[in-house]
């Protein structure tokens, strides 16, 4: 399976974009950016949040 295909599948694993699963969500968001090269905008669109919130999550996880 090509790398880009695995990356697309990974974004679908961030199922809980809601605050209830914050810790798990934040780790998956960080992994999506660092390992799979997703943009913060793409993750924000998927999770229906503002891209600056994704930036804040990334700053906390690093």
N, C-alpha and C positions, 0 to 999 in steps of 0.2 A: 504494500500500500504506500503510495507516495506521501512524502512528508506533509505537503499542503492538505492532503485528504485527512490525515491524522489530526492536523491542527484544526480543521473545520469540525471534526467530531468532538474535539476537546471543548470547544466553546459550548457545545450542547450539554456538557457535563456540569456547567455552572447553572444548575437548575434553580437553586434557591438564591435568587438575587434579592430576596427580602431580608430585612435586618435580623430576623429571628436566627438565621444561620450565619451570622456575621463572620465568625472566626474561620469557618470552613470556606465561606464565599471569598473572603479576603485572600486566603492562601491560594485558592484557585485562580483568582484574578491576577495575583502576582505571577503565578506559574504561566498563565496564558500570555502575559506580556514578555516575561523573561525567556521562557523556553520555546514558545511557539510563535513569538513575534507579532502578536496581535497589537493593534493600535489601541490606545486608551479610548478613542472614539468608538471603535467597533464594539468594545466591551460595554461601554456606556450605553450604546444603542441596544445591545442585547439585553442588558439588565434594566433598561428604562430608567437610567439615572444620568445626571449631568457628568460630562467628561472630567470636570474638575474634581468631582467626588472620587472618581477612579484614581486621579493623581494623588489625592489625599490618602487613599487606601494604600497606594504604592509607597508613598513616603513613610507610612507607619510600618509597612512590612519589611522595608529595607533596613 
